[in-house]
Amino acid sequence: MKDQPSSSKFPKYREFQNGWTGMHYATKAGHLNVVKLFVKSSADELAETKEGKVPLCFAAAHNHIECLRFLLKQKHDTHQLMEDRRFIFDLM
């Protein structure tokens, strides 16, 4: 069996050129089980896209209420999101 590559060569969670991670795509599509799996696997639920949006914003913008509720129970600073107006605009 081949040796496993060192973790320093391969990031745990791949980020695409637009700054999106798997968590962003899962919340946009409303895949709650996938979102839960990412969180359980220590994925960064506060990762921002190049536009500065976190996965929570996509759950809100696409009306995925269960994903939104789940993510709100995580370590999001909703007051900061409101101050930056990012969260409010995504709800519109």
Buried (B, 14 or more C-beta within 10 A) or exposed (E): EEEEEEEEEEEEEEBEEEBBBBBBBBBBBBBBEBBBBBBEEEBBBBBBBEEEBBBBBBBBBBEBEEBBEBBEEEEBEEEEBEEEEBBEEBEE
